[in-house]
Amino acid sequence: MGMGNNIFIGMKTYKIKLEDKAAFLNRLEKAGIPADSYNVIDNKFDGFFEFTTSDPVTDNMVKDILRQSPKINRLKEALRQLVREEFKNKFGF
């Protein structure tokens, strides 16, 4: 009775720019995911909102939506850009 890959442990939270919120929520609705039944928290101070999934099906659908939507800019992408710029400034690469 080992644990398989199909077990979803915990919840996943995605941080997405507030300016992309409408596009993201529209994509969720089109995919059949009612956003109002999930935890959506605005963080206007930082300019992001958080969307928390609680099941593997929704989590995979959210990942697909984010992969297919280049305009939906997640915090991770913004962080990568900052790191690249800092690295370039410090080391000249």
SELO-17308 format. One record per residue: residue number from 1; x, y, z of N, C-alpha, C, CB in turn; chain. Coordinates in Angstrom, 3 decimals, padded with zeros to 6 digits, m for minus. Glycine has a CB too. Example, Ala and Ser with C-alpha at 12.3 -4.5 7.8 and 13.67 -1.06 7.14 Angstrom:
{mivo:1&neast:013.190&nnorth:m005.690&nup:007.800&caeast:012.300&canorth:m004.500&caup:007.800&ceast:013.200&cnorth:m003.300&cup:007.800&cbeast:011.308&cbnorth:m004.473&cbup:009.046&segu:A} .
{mivo:2&neast:012.850&nnorth:m002.250&nup:007.080&caeast:013.670&canorth:m001.060&caup:007.140&ceast:012.900&cnorth:000.030&cup:007.870&cbeast:014.084&cbnorth:m000.598&cbup:005.725&segu:A} .
This chain:
{mivo:1&neast:000.821&nnorth:m001.180&nup:000.000&caeast:000.000&canorth:000.000&caup:000.000&ceast:000.868&cnorth:001.248&cup:000.000&cbeast:m000.935&cbnorth:m000.004&cbup:001.193&segu:A} .
{mivo:2&neast:001.619&nnorth:001.412&nup:m001.056&caeast:002.476&canorth:002.588&caup:m001.173&ceast:001.698&cnorth:003.789&cup:m001.665&cbeast:003.638&cbnorth:002.307&cbup:m002.106&segu:A} .
{mivo:3&neast:002.310&nnorth:004.910&nup:m001.490&caeast:001.667&canorth:006.140&caup:m001.941&ceast:001.998&cnorth:006.349&cup:m003.419&cbeast:002.127&cbnorth:007.366&cbup:m001.082&segu:A} .
{mivo:4&neast:000.998&nnorth:006.489&nup:m004.242&caeast:001.197&canorth:006.691&caup:m005.674&ceast:001.299&cnorth:008.156&cup:m006.025&cbeast:000.074&cbnorth:006.058&cbup:m006.456&segu:A} .
{mivo:5&neast:001.536&nnorth:008.418&nup:m007.277&caeast:001.639&canorth:009.789&caup:m007.752&ceast:000.300&cnorth:010.497&cup:m007.816&cbeast:002.277&cbnorth:009.812&cbup:m009.098&segu:A} .
{mivo:6&neast:m000.772&nnorth:009.773&nup:m007.618&caeast:m002.095&canorth:010.364&caup:m007.735&ceast:m002.617&cnorth:010.950&cup:m006.425&cbeast:m003.055&cbnorth:009.338&cbup:m008.237&segu:A} .
{mivo:7&neast:m001.800&nnorth:010.988&nup:m005.406&caeast:m002.226&canorth:011.548&caup:m004.127&ceast:m001.838&cnorth:013.018&cup:m004.077&cbeast:m001.598&cbnorth:010.771&cbup:m002.936&segu:A} .
{mivo:8&neast:m002.791&nnorth:013.863&nup:m003.777&caeast:m002.571&canorth:015.304&caup:m003.705&ceast:m002.482&cnorth:015.694&cup:m002.240&cbeast:m003.707&cbnorth:016.095&cbup:m004.432&segu:A} .
{mivo:9&neast:m001.346&nnorth:016.207&nup:m001.847&caeast:m001.144&canorth:016.573&caup:m000.453&ceast:m001.119&cnorth:018.092&cup:m000.344&cbeast:000.167&cbnorth:015.952&cbup:000.107&segu:A} .
{mivo:10&neast:m002.022&nnorth:018.617&nup:000.456&caeast:m002.029&canorth:020.042&caup:000.701&ceast:m002.657&cnorth:020.861&cup:m000.414&cbeast:m000.651&cbnorth:020.504&cbup:000.926&segu:A} .
{mivo:11&neast:m002.532&nnorth:022.152&nup:m000.255&caeast:m003.076&canorth:023.093&caup:m001.214&ceast:m001.919&cnorth:023.819&cup:m001.887&cbeast:m004.048&cbnorth:024.096&cbup:m000.530&segu:A} .
{mivo:12&neast:m002.155&nnorth:024.313&nup:m003.086&caeast:m001.151&canorth:025.106&caup:m003.789&ceast:m001.691&cnorth:026.507&cup:m003.974&cbeast:m000.778&cbnorth:024.470&cbup:m005.158&segu:A} .
{mivo:13&neast:m000.836&nnorth:027.486&nup:m003.753&caeast:m001.213&canorth:028.881&caup:m003.923&ceast:m000.386&cnorth:029.496&cup:m005.035&cbeast:m001.031&cbnorth:029.668&cbup:m002.609&segu:A} .
{mivo:14&neast:m001.069&nnorth:030.141&nup:m005.961&caeast:m000.422&canorth:030.819&caup:m007.082&ceast:m000.539&cnorth:032.314&cup:m006.869&cbeast:m001.052&cbnorth:030.400&cbup:m008.445&segu:A} .
{mivo:15&neast:000.564&nnorth:033.027&nup:m007.077&caeast:000.553&canorth:034.493&caup:m006.983&ceast:000.600&cnorth:035.038&cup:m008.404&cbeast:001.766&cbnorth:035.038&cbup:m006.117&segu:A} .
{mivo:16&neast:m000.384&nnorth:035.857&nup:m008.742&caeast:m000.544&canorth:036.374&caup:m010.095&ceast:m000.754&cnorth:037.878&cup:m010.001&cbeast:m001.735&cbnorth:035.680&cbup:m010.837&segu:A} .
{mivo:17&neast:m000.214&nnorth:038.618&nup:m010.964&caeast:m000.360&canorth:040.072&caup:m010.956&ceast:m001.835&cnorth:040.470&cup:m010.975&cbeast:000.372&cbnorth:040.692&cbup:m012.158&segu:A} .
{mivo:18&neast:m002.172&nnorth:041.477&nup:m010.184&caeast:m003.560&canorth:041.950&caup:m010.120&ceast:m004.084&cnorth:042.384&cup:m011.484&cbeast:m003.673&cbnorth:043.109&cbup:m009.140&segu:A} .
{mivo:19&neast:m003.227&nnorth:042.959&nup:m012.305&caeast:m003.668&canorth:043.422&caup:m013.620&ceast:m004.098&cnorth:042.264&cup:m014.521&cbeast:m002.555&cbnorth:044.214&cbup:m014.293&segu:A} .
{mivo:20&neast:m003.698&nnorth:041.044&nup:m014.181&caeast:m004.053&canorth:039.867&caup:m014.965&ceast:m005.211&cnorth:039.076&cup:m014.348&cbeast:m002.844&cbnorth:038.970&cbup:m015.113&segu:A} .
{mivo:21&neast:m005.786&nnorth:039.608&nup:m013.274&caeast:m006.823&canorth:038.876&caup:m012.553&ceast:m008.043&cnorth:038.576&cup:m013.423&cbeast:m007.250&cbnorth:039.662&cbup:m011.334&segu:A} .
{mivo:22&neast:m008.542&nnorth:039.553&nup:m014.131&caeast:m009.746&canorth:039.345&caup:m014.950&ceast:m009.500&cnorth:038.282&cup:m016.015&cbeast:m010.185&cbnorth:040.665&cbup:m015.615&segu:A} .
{mivo:23&neast:m008.349&nnorth:038.354&nup:m016.681&caeast:m008.026&canorth:037.363&caup:m017.714&ceast:m007.930&cnorth:035.961&cup:m017.118&cbeast:m006.705&cbnorth:037.729&cbup:m018.416&segu:A} .
{mivo:24&neast:m007.285&nnorth:035.844&nup:m015.970&caeast:m007.134&canorth:034.548&caup:m015.310&ceast:m008.489&cnorth:033.977&cup:m014.902&cbeast:m006.227&cbnorth:034.676&cbup:m014.083&segu:A} .
{mivo:25&neast:m009.307&nnorth:034.800&nup:m014.249&caeast:m010.616&canorth:034.324&caup:m013.795&ceast:m011.522&cnorth:033.963&cup:m014.971&cbeast:m011.291&cbnorth:035.386&cbup:m012.925&segu:A} .
{mivo:26&neast:m011.427&nnorth:034.715&nup:m016.067&caeast:m012.196&canorth:034.373&caup:m017.265&ceast:m011.767&cnorth:033.025&cup:m017.824&cbeast:m012.034&cbnorth:035.458&cbup:m018.333&segu:A} .
{mivo:27&neast:m010.463&nnorth:032.777&nup:m017.843&caeast:m009.962&canorth:031.494&caup:m018.339&ceast:m010.426&cnorth:030.351&cup:m017.440&cbeast:m008.425&cbnorth:031.511&cbup:m018.424&segu:A} .
{mivo:28&neast:m010.468&nnorth:030.595&nup:m016.129&caeast:m010.969&canorth:029.573&caup:m015.204&ceast:m012.424&cnorth:029.246&cup:m015.505&cbeast:m010.822&cbnorth:030.042&cbup:m013.744&segu:A} .
{mivo:29&neast:m013.227&nnorth:030.285&nup:m015.669&caeast:m014.654&canorth:030.086&caup:m015.950&ceast:m014.853&cnorth:029.300&cup:m017.248&cbeast:m015.379&cbnorth:031.445&cbup:m016.038&segu:A} .
{mivo:30&neast:m014.075&nnorth:029.642&nup:m018.286&caeast:m014.178&canorth:028.926&caup:m019.561&ceast:m013.777&cnorth:027.468&cup:m019.420&cbeast:m013.311&cbnorth:029.597&cbup:m020.617&segu:A} .
{mivo:31&neast:m012.877&nnorth:027.184&nup:m018.479&caeast:m012.435&canorth:025.809&caup:m018.236&ceast:m013.399&cnorth:025.062&cup:m017.315&cbeast:m011.031&cbnorth:025.804&cbup:m017.632&segu:A} .
{mivo:32&neast:m014.445&nnorth:025.751&nup:m016.872&caeast:m015.439&canorth:025.107&caup:m016.012&ceast:m015.098&cnorth:025.123&cup:m014.535&cbeast:m015.625&cbnorth:023.706&cbup:m016.440&segu:A} .
{mivo:33&neast:m014.180&nnorth:025.994&nup:m014.152&caeast:m013.791&canorth:026.110&caup:m012.734&ceast:m014.425&cnorth:027.371&cup:m012.178&cbeast:m012.222&cbnorth:026.142&cbup:m012.557&segu:A} .
{mivo:34&neast:m015.421&nnorth:027.227&nup:m011.307&caeast:m016.039&canorth:028.424&caup:m010.719&ceast:m015.102&cnorth:029.060&cup:m009.690&cbeast:m017.398&cbnorth:028.069&cbup:m010.059&segu:A} .
{mivo:35&neast:m014.535&nnorth:030.193&nup:m010.051&caeast:m013.535&canorth:030.842&caup:m009.197&ceast:m014.086&cnorth:031.219&cup:m007.830&cbeast:m012.998&cbnorth:032.077&cbup:m009.880&segu:A} .
{mivo:36&neast:m015.392&nnorth:031.477&nup:m007.753&caeast:m015.960&canorth:031.891&caup:m006.468&ceast:m015.983&cnorth:030.766&cup:m005.438&cbeast:m017.361&cbnorth:032.410&cbup:m006.673&segu:A} .
{mivo:37&neast:m015.715&nnorth:029.534&nup:m005.863&caeast:m015.684&canorth:028.438&caup:m004.900&ceast:m014.260&cnorth:028.134&cup:m004.422&cbeast:m016.301&cbnorth:027.189&cbup:m005.514&segu:A} .
{mivo:38&neast:m013.310&nnorth:028.957&nup:m004.833&caeast:m011.924&canorth:028.795&caup:m004.399&ceast:m011.468&cnorth:030.052&cup:m003.665&cbeast:m010.996&cbnorth:028.502&cbup:m005.607&segu:A} .
{mivo:39&neast:m010.358&nnorth:029.921&nup:m002.970&caeast:m009.815&canorth:031.008&caup:m002.178&ceast:m009.040&cnorth:031.975&cup:m003.069&cbeast:m008.914&cbnorth:030.463&cbup:m001.061&segu:A} .
{mivo:40&neast:m009.588&nnorth:033.174&nup:m003.258&caeast:m008.935&canorth:034.225&caup:m004.044&ceast:m008.731&cnorth:035.417&cup:m003.121&cbeast:m009.787&cbnorth:034.621&cbup:m005.319&segu:A} .
{mivo:41&neast:m007.473&nnorth:035.799&nup:m002.931&caeast:m007.146&canorth:036.892&caup:m002.007&ceast:m006.378&cnorth:037.970&cup:m002.756&cbeast:m006.318&cbnorth:036.373&cbup:m000.795&segu:A} .
{mivo:42&neast:m006.890&nnorth:039.192&nup:m002.729&caeast:m006.191&canorth:040.329&caup:m003.342&ceast:m005.162&cnorth:040.890&cup:m002.378&cbeast:m007.189&cbnorth:041.432&cbup:m003.760&segu:A} .
{mivo:43&neast:m003.993&nnorth:041.190&nup:m002.903&caeast:m002.962&canorth:041.870&caup:m002.138&ceast:m002.621&cnorth:043.134&cup:m002.923&cbeast:m001.686&cbnorth:040.950&cbup:m001.902&segu:A} .
{mivo:44&neast:m003.465&nnorth:044.141&nup:m002.770&caeast:m003.323&canorth:045.369&caup:m003.556&ceast:m002.028&cnorth:046.109&cup:m003.245&cbeast:m004.504&cbnorth:046.285&cbup:m003.305&segu:A} .
{mivo:45&neast:m001.536&nnorth:045.961&nup:m002.031&caeast:m000.295&canorth:046.633&caup:m001.647&ceast:000.882&cnorth:046.154&cup:m002.495&cbeast:m000.002&cbnorth:046.397&cbup:m000.162&segu:A} .
{mivo:46&neast:000.960&nnorth:044.837&nup:m002.725&caeast:002.051&canorth:044.264&caup:m003.509&ceast:001.713&cnorth:044.132&cup:m004.990&cbeast:002.419&cbnorth:042.914&cbup:m002.956&segu:A} .
{mivo:47&neast:000.437&nnorth:044.334&nup:m005.353&caeast:000.040&canorth:044.265&caup:m006.757&ceast:m000.206&cnorth:042.862&cup:m007.270&cbeast:001.074&cbnorth:044.902&cbup:m007.592&segu:A} .
{mivo:48&neast:m000.478&nnorth:041.926&nup:m006.374&caeast:m000.729&canorth:040.546&caup:m006.757&ceast:m002.006&cnorth:040.047&cup:m006.109&cbeast:000.451&cbnorth:039.653&cbup:m006.371&segu:A} .
{mivo:49&neast:m002.530&nnorth:038.952&nup:m006.656&caeast:m003.596&canorth:038.242&caup:m005.963&ceast:m003.181&cnorth:036.787&cup:m005.874&cbeast:m004.977&cbnorth:038.401&cbup:m006.693&segu:A} .
{mivo:50&neast:m003.752&nnorth:036.094&nup:m004.918&caeast:m003.421&canorth:034.694&caup:m004.704&ceast:m004.636&cnorth:033.836&cup:m005.006&cbeast:m002.931&cbnorth:034.456&cbup:m003.261&segu:A} .
{mivo:51&neast:m004.400&nnorth:032.740&nup:m005.702&caeast:m005.443&canorth:031.769&caup:m006.000&ceast:m004.968&cnorth:030.441&cup:m005.446&cbeast:m005.747&cbnorth:031.681&cbup:m007.545&segu:A} .
{mivo:52&neast:m005.751&nnorth:029.850&nup:m004.547&caeast:m005.358&canorth:028.609&caup:m003.891&ceast:m006.218&cnorth:027.457&cup:m004.386&cbeast:m005.469&cbnorth:028.743&cbup:m002.366&segu:A} .
{mivo:53&neast:m005.542&nnorth:026.398&nup:m004.838&caeast:m006.243&canorth:025.191&caup:m005.266&ceast:m006.222&cnorth:024.182&cup:m004.131&cbeast:m005.601&cbnorth:024.592&cbup:m006.551&segu:A} .
{mivo:54&neast:m007.195&nnorth:023.292&nup:m004.150&caeast:m007.263&canorth:022.307&caup:m003.083&ceast:m007.396&cnorth:020.878&cup:m003.600&cbeast:m008.416&cbnorth:022.623&cbup:m002.177&segu:A} .
{mivo:55&neast:m007.331&nnorth:020.705&nup:m004.920&caeast:m007.437&canorth:019.357&caup:m005.476&ceast:m006.542&cnorth:019.249&cup:m006.710&cbeast:m008.916&cbnorth:019.015&cbup:m005.835&segu:A} .
{mivo:56&neast:m006.107&nnorth:018.061&nup:m007.055&caeast:m005.160&canorth:017.897&caup:m008.157&ceast:m005.733&cnorth:018.255&cup:m009.523&cbeast:m004.673&cbnorth:016.487&cbup:m008.188&segu:A} .
{mivo:57&neast:m007.011&nnorth:018.045&nup:m009.746&caeast:m007.620&canorth:018.359&caup:m011.038&ceast:m007.566&cnorth:019.862&cup:m011.280&cbeast:m009.082&cbnorth:017.852&cbup:m011.099&segu:A} .
{mivo:58&neast:m007.996&nnorth:020.635&nup:m010.300&caeast:m007.963&canorth:022.097&caup:m010.428&ceast:m006.527&cnorth:022.586&cup:m010.542&cbeast:m008.659&cbnorth:022.768&cbup:m009.225&segu:A} .
{mivo:59&neast:m005.637&nnorth:022.016&nup:m009.756&caeast:m004.236&canorth:022.423&caup:m009.800&ceast:m003.661&cnorth:022.225&cup:m011.199&cbeast:m003.415&cbnorth:021.633&cbup:m008.772&segu:A} .
{mivo:60&neast:m003.915&nnorth:021.087&nup:m011.816&caeast:m003.415&canorth:020.834&caup:m013.173&ceast:m004.043&cnorth:021.785&cup:m014.188&cbeast:m003.694&cbnorth:019.383&cbup:m013.580&segu:A} .
{mivo:61&neast:m005.317&nnorth:022.083&nup:m014.028&caeast:m005.980&canorth:023.005&caup:m014.950&ceast:m005.399&cnorth:024.409&cup:m014.808&cbeast:m007.501&cbnorth:023.027&cbup:m014.695&segu:A} .
{mivo:62&neast:m005.133&nnorth:024.843&nup:m013.578&caeast:m004.539&canorth:026.159&caup:m013.341&ceast:m003.149&cnorth:026.219&cup:m013.977&cbeast:m004.457&cbnorth:026.464&cbup:m011.818&segu:A} .
{mivo:63&neast:m002.361&nnorth:025.165&nup:m013.800&caeast:m001.027&canorth:025.123&caup:m014.418&ceast:m001.134&cnorth:025.245&cup:m015.931&cbeast:m000.293&cbnorth:023.820&cbup:m014.044&segu:A} .
{mivo:64&neast:m002.084&nnorth:024.523&nup:m016.532&caeast:m002.277&canorth:024.601&caup:m017.984&ceast:m002.674&cnorth:026.002&cup:m018.423&cbeast:m003.337&cbnorth:023.603&cbup:m018.431&segu:A} .
{mivo:65&neast:m003.581&nnorth:026.627&nup:m017.681&caeast:m004.022&canorth:027.992&caup:m018.011&ceast:m002.840&cnorth:028.953&cup:m017.947&cbeast:m005.146&cbnorth:028.458&cbup:m017.046&segu:A} .
{mivo:66&neast:m002.019&nnorth:028.833&nup:m016.925&caeast:m000.875&canorth:029.732&caup:m016.779&ceast:000.170&cnorth:029.487&cup:m017.865&cbeast:m000.242&cbnorth:029.562&cbup:m015.399&segu:A} .
{mivo:67&neast:000.356&nnorth:028.226&nup:m018.262&caeast:001.292&canorth:027.910&caup:m019.346&ceast:000.808&cnorth:028.448&cup:m020.684&cbeast:001.500&cbnorth:026.403&cbup:m019.443&segu:A} .
{mivo:68&neast:m000.499&nnorth:028.400&nup:m020.919&caeast:m001.073&canorth:028.808&caup:m022.197&ceast:m001.291&cnorth:030.313&cup:m022.299&cbeast:m002.378&cbnorth:028.097&cbup:m022.417&segu:A} .
{mivo:69&neast:m001.165&nnorth:031.026&nup:m021.196&caeast:m001.471&canorth:032.449&caup:m021.165&ceast:m000.221&cnorth:033.262&cup:m020.859&cbeast:m002.560&cbnorth:032.741&cbup:m020.132&segu:A} .
{mivo:70&neast:000.549&nnorth:033.600&nup:m021.883&caeast:001.787&canorth:034.333&caup:m021.618&ceast:001.567&cnorth:035.703&cup:m021.003&cbeast:002.558&cbnorth:034.486&cbup:m022.883&segu:A} .
{mivo:71&neast:000.373&nnorth:036.279&nup:m021.165&caeast:000.122&canorth:037.594&caup:m020.585&ceast:m000.148&cnorth:037.521&cup:m019.093&cbeast:m001.043&cbnorth:038.253&cbup:m021.278&segu:A} .
{mivo:72&neast:m000.477&nnorth:036.339&nup:m018.602&caeast:m000.700&canorth:036.187&caup:m017.168&ceast:000.678&cnorth:036.025&cup:m016.527&cbeast:m001.650&cbnorth:034.953&cbup:m016.842&segu:A} .
{mivo:73&neast:001.140&nnorth:037.090&nup:m015.916&caeast:002.495&canorth:037.169&caup:m015.396&ceast:002.509&cnorth:036.800&cup:m013.925&cbeast:003.079&cbnorth:038.570&cbup:m015.605&segu:A} .
{mivo:74&neast:003.102&nnorth:035.681&nup:m013.630&caeast:003.169&canorth:035.230&caup:m012.246&ceast:004.380&cnorth:035.815&cup:m011.530&cbeast:003.212&cbnorth:033.709&cbup:m012.188&segu:A} .
{mivo:75&neast:004.339&nnorth:035.806&nup:m010.236&caeast:005.422&canorth:036.320&caup:m009.401&ceast:006.746&cnorth:035.643&cup:m009.733&cbeast:005.091&cbnorth:036.124&cbup:m007.923&segu:A} .
{mivo:76&neast:006.720&nnorth:034.362&nup:m010.007&caeast:007.934&canorth:033.618&caup:m010.309&ceast:008.642&cnorth:034.204&cup:m011.528&cbeast:007.608&cbnorth:032.141&cbup:m010.542&segu:A} .
{mivo:77&neast:007.893&nnorth:034.546&nup:m012.541&caeast:008.483&canorth:035.122&caup:m013.742&ceast:009.080&cnorth:036.496&cup:m013.455&cbeast:007.437&cbnorth:035.224&cbup:m014.852&segu:A} .
{mivo:78&neast:008.394&nnorth:037.289&nup:m012.664&caeast:008.913&canorth:038.610&caup:m012.297&ceast:010.193&cnorth:038.467&cup:m011.488&cbeast:007.864&cbnorth:039.409&cbup:m011.496&segu:A} .
{mivo:79&neast:010.232&nnorth:037.493&nup:m010.599&caeast:011.415&canorth:037.250&caup:m009.788&ceast:012.590&cnorth:036.808&cup:m010.659&cbeast:011.120&cbnorth:036.194&cbup:m008.718&segu:A} .
{mivo:80&neast:012.333&nnorth:035.945&nup:m011.620&caeast:013.399&canorth:035.506&caup:m012.529&ceast:014.015&cnorth:036.694&cup:m013.259&cbeast:012.856&cbnorth:034.486&cbup:m013.545&segu:A} .
{mivo:81&neast:013.173&nnorth:037.595&nup:m013.716&caeast:013.665&canorth:038.773&caup:m014.437&ceast:014.532&cnorth:039.642&cup:m013.534&cbeast:012.490&cbnorth:039.595&cbup:m014.990&segu:A} .
{mivo:82&neast:014.112&nnorth:039.829&nup:m012.296&caeast:014.907&canorth:040.621&caup:m011.354&ceast:016.258&cnorth:039.967&cup:m011.088&cbeast:014.146&cbnorth:040.806&cbup:m010.035&segu:A} .
{mivo:83&neast:016.260&nnorth:038.652&nup:m010.930&caeast:017.513&canorth:037.931&caup:m010.678&ceast:018.436&cnorth:038.046&cup:m011.885&cbeast:017.236&cbnorth:036.444&cbup:m010.354&segu:A} .
{mivo:84&neast:017.875&nnorth:037.902&nup:m013.082&caeast:018.689&canorth:038.030&caup:m014.298&ceast:019.326&cnorth:039.412&cup:m014.389&cbeast:017.836&cbnorth:037.763&cbup:m015.548&segu:A} .
{mivo:85&neast:018.549&nnorth:040.445&nup:m014.125&caeast:019.066&canorth:041.808&caup:m014.187&ceast:020.159&cnorth:042.035&cup:m013.154&cbeast:017.939&cbnorth:042.810&cbup:m013.982&segu:A} .
{mivo:86&neast:019.926&nnorth:041.549&nup:m011.952&caeast:020.918&canorth:041.717&caup:m010.882&ceast:022.199&cnorth:040.969&cup:m011.224&cbeast:020.357&cbnorth:041.222&cbup:m009.532&segu:A} .
{mivo:87&neast:022.050&nnorth:039.760&nup:m011.739&caeast:023.207&canorth:038.961&caup:m012.136&ceast:023.989&cnorth:039.663&cup:m013.239&cbeast:022.766&cbnorth:037.565&cbup:m012.602&segu:A} .
{mivo:88&neast:023.260&nnorth:040.211&nup:m014.195&caeast:023.886&canorth:040.922&caup:m015.300&ceast:024.641&cnorth:042.153&cup:m014.800&cbeast:022.832&cbnorth:041.330&cbup:m016.334&segu:A} .
{mivo:89&neast:024.034&nnorth:042.887&nup:m013.879&caeast:024.676&canorth:044.091&caup:m013.320&ceast:025.931&cnorth:043.757&cup:m012.508&cbeast:023.684&cbnorth:044.851&cbup:m012.437&segu:A} .
{mivo:90&neast:025.888&nnorth:042.669&nup:m011.747&caeast:027.015&canorth:042.318&caup:m010.894&ceast:028.140&cnorth:041.641&cup:m011.653&cbeast:026.555&cbnorth:041.427&cbup:m009.783&segu:A} .
{mivo:91&neast:027.784&nnorth:040.760&nup:m012.592&caeast:028.798&canorth:039.940&caup:m013.228&ceast:028.992&cnorth:040.221&cup:m014.702&cbeast:028.460&cbnorth:038.523&cbup:m013.051&segu:A} .
{mivo:92&neast:028.176&nnorth:041.113&nup:m015.267&caeast:028.338&canorth:041.496&caup:m016.654&ceast:027.941&cnorth:040.445&cup:m017.672&cbeast:029.721&cbnorth:041.866&cbup:m016.881&segu:A} .
{mivo:93&neast:027.113&nnorth:039.506&nup:m017.296&caeast:026.670&canorth:038.448&caup:m018.236&ceast:025.454&cnorth:038.891&cup:m018.969&cbeast:026.382&cbnorth:037.131&cbup:m017.509&segu:A} .
